[in-house]
Amino acid sequence: MFRGFCRNMRTLLIASLLFLCAWLGVAAHVGSRAEYLGGTRADIPGKNAGEIRLTDNTYFVFVSKHTEVKVPYERVNLLEYGMKVDRRYVAAAVISPLFMLAKRREHFLTIGFQDDDGRQQAMMFRVHKDDVRLTLVALEARTGQRVEFQDEDARIAGKG
């Protein structure tokens, strides 16, 4: 009887831990994964990994370990999306020529806005490939601005 109770408790404990781990994995990622690459804001360090959060009804928010930036959606006047496509030459030379067929795509988002003094500002982000479409759609909805695509490949990747 006691062994059966212990076995059931162990099973319940393992199931609870697995559920908790799965829940924390989902909860740990609230926004679009992005890296601030640069722009006109001197208060944001370059190459700063964080998240773009578009759940606020009033502000575009970028949060990283070092910074939190808020820009009112009404001041955003430019949304531009582009891609950089590179072939994997180094991997092809070192590992296998089949890597020549593989392409690495990087996704870039530029946001232009006016600051409190009326000066034009810009921020450029590298957005994670799995978060690009959601980010673009949410930004269009929140700002009322249309995303400008740098080329047809970017339009296809951004709109799906």
C-alpha angles and dihedrals in degrees: 000000000000092000091053090051092050092048091051092047091049091050091048091048093050092047091049092050092049091050091049092050092049092048093049091049091056095040094050092070112059103152141025112297109240143156121221105228101180147290141152097309109101092188094068117074115230121247089030114159118211144110136292108220117199099171094096112095094214109031141049102223130199114187126186136158090271105028147034117197125187123190121179110241090227090065095052108106103164134046115176128174128192141160135220114207119197131179114227099245097159093051089047092052096044105033114016140334088235088078087071086075093054120086128201114214123199119195120216129193123190120194120194122194144153118254126219091277093053094253120139114250133182137198125192123204136184104221124204111256094239092054102045101093095045091048094050095047093047092048092051090050095046099042102033087227124125118236112246112218120213093217144346093274090056090049091053093046093045098046100033 
